[in-house]
Amino acid sequence: MDAKVTWDHGMTFSGTADTGFTVPLGTSPSVGGENDGFQPMELMALSLAGCTAMDVISILRKKRQDITAYEVSVKAERADEHPKVFTKAVIHYEVVGHGVDEAAVLRAIELSAKRYCPAQGMLDKVMPIELVYEIYEAQGDGERALVAQGKYEDA
């Protein structure tokens, strides 16, 4: 995989990789930026969320789970001192559907964490990552009811 960033001006860059898509990169005015793009560490958190989200939804679809909405978020904490690395993260899976099986969700999270997601596999080696989930029953018109919640614990 090849990736590159090209400087535009000030602290503004554009990034691209093998797919050819571009993403704006920038930073806050406090360090000379214009808030005109993703900050690099935001992209690391987004990569973690996207990697595991794609794994889990793919596995749930193969398990024929009836998913109507799905969201994965990452809350990453950072060190106070430079280089301000991530020190821990919580990945939160929110699954909405009809009759979603909690065991299927847990297995999908496990497979992503332990086998498929390279972003999680790398970051898990340098910081603790907590995996939590909520499963909701879709009730129509955007309404939903919580049916299960918990934390994936490595066996």
C-alpha positions as YAML, in Angstrom:
chain: A
units: angstrom
residues:
- id: 1
  name: MET
  ca: [0.00, 0.00, 0.00]
- id: 2
  name: ASP
  ca: [1.28, 3.44, -0.89]
- id: 3
  name: ALA
  ca: [0.06, 6.71, 0.61]
- id: 4
  name: LYS
  ca: [1.23, 10.28, 0.29]
- id: 5
  name: VAL
  ca: [0.36, 13.77, 1.41]
- id: 6
  name: THR
  ca: [0.90, 16.88, -0.69]
- id: 7
  name: TRP
  ca: [1.34, 20.29, 0.86]
- id: 8
  name: ASP
  ca: [-1.10, 22.97, -0.27]
- id: 9
  name: HIS
  ca: [-0.27, 25.93, 1.98]
- id: 10
  name: GLY
  ca: [0.32, 26.74, 5.64]
- id: 11
  name: MET
  ca: [-0.59, 23.55, 7.51]
- id: 12
  name: THR
  ca: [-3.00, 22.31, 4.81]
- id: 13
  name: PHE
  ca: [-2.34, 19.09, 2.93]
- id: 14
  name: SER
  ca: [-4.24, 16.61, 0.81]
- id: 15
  name: GLY
  ca: [-3.72, 12.91, 1.24]
- id: 16
  name: THR
  ca: [-4.20, 10.10, -1.22]
- id: 17
  name: ALA
  ca: [-3.50, 6.39, -1.43]
- id: 18
  name: ASP
  ca: [-3.81, 3.49, -3.85]
- id: 19
  name: THR
  ca: [-7.58, 3.91, -4.27]
- id: 20
  name: GLY
  ca: [-7.11, 7.43, -5.64]
- id: 21
  name: PHE
  ca: [-9.50, 9.10, -3.20]
- id: 22
  name: THR
  ca: [-8.29, 12.25, -1.49]
- id: 23
  name: VAL
  ca: [-8.79, 13.45, 2.05]
- id: 24
  name: PRO
  ca: [-8.09, 16.94, 3.36]
- id: 25
  name: LEU
  ca: [-5.62, 17.25, 6.22]
- id: 26
  name: GLY
  ca: [-5.26, 20.25, 8.46]
- id: 27
  name: THR
  ca: [-4.92, 21.29, 12.05]
- id: 28
  name: SER
  ca: [-6.13, 23.83, 14.56]
- id: 29
  name: PRO
  ca: [-5.23, 27.52, 14.51]
- id: 30
  name: SER
  ca: [-3.37, 27.06, 17.82]
- id: 31
  name: VAL
  ca: [-0.59, 25.34, 15.86]
- id: 32
  name: GLY
  ca: [-0.81, 27.41, 12.67]
- id: 33
  name: GLY
  ca: [-3.63, 25.62, 10.89]
- id: 34
  name: GLU
  ca: [-7.02, 26.69, 9.58]
- id: 35
  name: ASN
  ca: [-9.26, 23.81, 10.77]
- id: 36
  name: ASP
  ca: [-9.65, 22.86, 7.12]
- id: 37
  name: GLY
  ca: [-9.20, 19.11, 7.23]
- id: 38
  name: PHE
  ca: [-8.82, 16.01, 9.34]
- id: 39
  name: GLN
  ca: [-6.02, 16.01, 11.87]
- id: 40
  name: PRO
  ca: [-3.77, 12.97, 11.38]
- id: 41
  name: MET
  ca: [-4.61, 11.40, 14.75]
- id: 42
  name: GLU
  ca: [-8.31, 11.75, 13.95]
- id: 43
  name: LEU
  ca: [-7.68, 9.64, 10.89]
- id: 44
  name: MET
  ca: [-6.00, 6.97, 13.03]
- id: 45
  name: ALA
  ca: [-9.10, 6.78, 15.24]
- id: 46
  name: LEU
  ca: [-11.33, 6.82, 12.17]
- id: 47
  name: SER
  ca: [-9.27, 4.02, 10.62]
- id: 48
  name: LEU
  ca: [-9.74, 1.91, 13.74]
- id: 49
  name: ALA
  ca: [-13.49, 2.52, 13.74]
- id: 50
  name: GLY
  ca: [-13.85, 1.89, 10.02]
- id: 51
  name: CYS
  ca: [-11.75, -1.27, 10.00]
- id: 52
  name: THR
  ca: [-13.66, -3.02, 12.77]
- id: 53
  name: ALA
  ca: [-17.03, -1.65, 11.59]
- id: 54
  name: MET
  ca: [-16.58, -3.23, 8.17]
- id: 55
  name: ASP
  ca: [-15.52, -6.56, 9.68]
- id: 56
  name: VAL
  ca: [-18.41, -6.75, 12.12]
- id: 57
  name: ILE
  ca: [-21.16, -5.79, 9.66]
- id: 58
  name: SER
  ca: [-19.79, -8.25, 7.10]
- id: 59
  name: ILE
  ca: [-19.84, -11.06, 9.67]
- id: 60
  name: LEU
  ca: [-23.32, -10.15, 10.91]
- id: 61
  name: ARG
  ca: [-24.65, -10.14, 7.35]
- id: 62
  name: LYS
  ca: [-23.11, -13.58, 6.75]
- id: 63
  name: LYS
  ca: [-24.85, -14.72, 9.93]
- id: 64
  name: ARG
  ca: [-28.09, -13.41, 8.39]
- id: 65
  name: GLN
  ca: [-28.74, -10.89, 11.14]
- id: 66
  name: ASP
  ca: [-31.46, -8.36, 10.26]
- id: 67
  name: ILE
  ca: [-29.56, -5.09, 10.83]
- id: 68
  name: THR
  ca: [-31.40, -1.82, 10.12]
- id: 69
  name: ALA
  ca: [-28.85, 0.65, 11.55]
- id: 70
  name: TYR
  ca: [-25.29, 0.32, 12.74]
- id: 71
  name: GLU
  ca: [-22.65, 2.65, 14.13]
- id: 72
  name: VAL
  ca: [-19.16, 2.19, 15.52]
- id: 73
  name: SER
  ca: [-17.44, 4.95, 17.44]
- id: 74
  name: VAL
  ca: [-13.99, 5.22, 18.96]
- id: 75
  name: LYS
  ca: [-13.14, 7.27, 22.03]
- id: 76
  name: ALA
  ca: [-9.36, 7.53, 22.18]
- id: 77
  name: GLU
  ca: [-7.42, 9.10, 25.04]
- id: 78
  name: ARG
  ca: [-4.08, 10.76, 24.38]
- id: 79
  name: ALA
  ca: [-0.98, 11.44, 26.43]
- id: 80
  name: ASP
  ca: [-0.55, 14.99, 27.71]
- id: 81
  name: GLU
  ca: [3.06, 15.21, 26.57]
- id: 82
  name: HIS
  ca: [4.48, 14.97, 23.06]
- id: 83
  name: PRO
  ca: [4.29, 12.86, 21.00]
- id: 84
  name: LYS
  ca: [0.73, 12.70, 22.49]
- id: 85
  name: VAL
  ca: [0.17, 9.07, 21.51]
- id: 86
  name: PHE
  ca: [-3.08, 7.26, 22.14]
- id: 87
  name: THR
  ca: [-2.98, 5.75, 25.63]
- id: 88
  name: LYS
  ca: [-6.24, 3.79, 25.51]
- id: 89
  name: ALA
  ca: [-9.40, 3.50, 23.46]
- id: 90
  name: VAL
  ca: [-12.97, 2.35, 23.76]
- id: 91
  name: ILE
  ca: [-14.68, 1.00, 20.65]
- id: 92
  name: HIS
  ca: [-18.47, 1.22, 20.93]
- id: 93
  name: TYR
  ca: [-20.64, -0.89, 18.63]
- id: 94
  name: GLU
  ca: [-24.30, 0.13, 18.31]
- id: 95
  name: VAL
  ca: [-26.40, -2.43, 16.45]
- id: 96
  name: VAL
  ca: [-30.08, -1.90, 15.61]
- id: 97
  name: GLY
  ca: [-32.25, -4.51, 13.97]
- id: 98
  name: HIS
  ca: [-34.90, -7.17, 14.33]
- id: 99
  name: GLY
  ca: [-34.14, -10.13, 16.57]
- id: 100
  name: VAL
  ca: [-30.39, -9.53, 16.53]
- id: 101
  name: ASP
  ca: [-28.61, -12.38, 18.31]
- id: 102
  name: GLU
  ca: [-26.26, -11.15, 21.06]
- id: 103
  name: ALA
  ca: [-23.99, -14.19, 20.61]
- id: 104
  name: ALA
  ca: [-23.63, -13.33, 16.90]
- id: 105
  name: VAL
  ca: [-22.63, -9.76, 17.78]
- id: 106
  name: LEU
  ca: [-20.08, -10.95, 20.33]
- id: 107
  name: ARG
  ca: [-18.59, -13.45, 17.88]
- id: 108
  name: ALA
  ca: [-18.35, -10.80, 15.16]
- id: 109
  name: ILE
  ca: [-16.59, -8.41, 17.56]
- id: 110
  name: GLU
  ca: [-14.22, -11.21, 18.61]
- id: 111
  name: LEU
  ca: [-13.36, -12.16, 15.02]
- id: 112
  name: SER
  ca: [-12.67, -8.55, 14.13]
- id: 113
  name: ALA
  ca: [-10.52, -8.00, 17.22]
- id: 114
  name: LYS
  ca: [-8.56, -11.22, 17.06]
- id: 115
  name: ARG
  ca: [-8.38, -12.14, 13.39]
- id: 116
  name: TYR
  ca: [-9.45, -9.61, 10.78]
- id: 117
  name: CYS
  ca: [-8.91, -5.93, 11.68]
- id: 118
  name: PRO
  ca: [-5.27, -4.92, 11.07]
- id: 119
  name: ALA
  ca: [-5.76, -1.47, 12.63]
- id: 120
  name: GLN
  ca: [-6.99, -3.02, 15.86]
- id: 121
  name: GLY
  ca: [-4.29, -5.70, 15.71]
- id: 122
  name: MET
  ca: [-1.57, -3.04, 15.56]
- id: 123
  name: LEU
  ca: [-2.98, -0.63, 18.10]
- id: 124
  name: ASP
  ca: [-3.89, -3.40, 20.55]
- id: 125
  name: LYS
  ca: [-0.15, -4.09, 20.92]
- id: 126
  name: VAL
  ca: [0.58, -0.60, 22.27]
- id: 127
  name: MET
  ca: [-2.53, 0.37, 24.25]
- id: 128
  name: PRO
  ca: [-5.54, -1.18, 25.93]
- id: 129
  name: ILE
  ca: [-8.68, -1.26, 23.80]
- id: 130
  name: GLU
  ca: [-12.06, -1.84, 25.44]
- id: 131
  name: LEU
  ca: [-14.87, -3.25, 23.28]
- id: 132
  name: VAL
  ca: [-18.43, -2.41, 24.31]
- id: 133
  name: TYR
  ca: [-21.73, -2.96, 22.53]
- id: 134
  name: GLU
  ca: [-25.41, -2.11, 22.62]
- id: 135
  name: ILE
  ca: [-28.09, -4.01, 20.72]
- id: 136
  name: TYR
  ca: [-31.45, -2.39, 20.02]
- id: 137
  name: GLU
  ca: [-34.69, -3.78, 18.65]
- id: 138
  name: ALA
  ca: [-35.95, -1.56, 15.82]
- id: 139
  name: GLN
  ca: [-39.55, -0.51, 16.44]
- id: 140
  name: GLY
  ca: [-40.28, 1.58, 13.34]
- id: 141
  name: ASP
  ca: [-40.26, 5.34, 12.75]
- id: 142
  name: GLY
  ca: [-36.70, 5.50, 14.05]
- id: 143
  name: GLU
  ca: [-37.74, 4.24, 17.46]
- id: 144
  name: ARG
  ca: [-35.75, 1.49, 19.14]
- id: 145
  name: ALA
  ca: [-35.56, -0.37, 22.44]
- id: 146
  name: LEU
  ca: [-32.38, -1.52, 24.17]
- id: 147
  name: VAL
  ca: [-32.31, -5.31, 24.44]
- id: 148
  name: ALA
  ca: [-28.68, -6.03, 25.38]
- id: 149
  name: GLN
  ca: [-25.48, -4.27, 26.27]
- id: 150
  name: GLY
  ca: [-22.11, -5.37, 27.51]
- id: 151
  name: LYS
  ca: [-18.40, -5.63, 27.03]
- id: 152
  name: TYR
  ca: [-16.45, -8.15, 25.00]
- id: 153
  name: GLU
  ca: [-13.98, -9.88, 27.29]
- id: 154
  name: ASP
  ca: [-11.13, -11.86, 25.74]
- id: 155
  name: ALA
  ca: [-11.45, -15.49, 26.81]
...
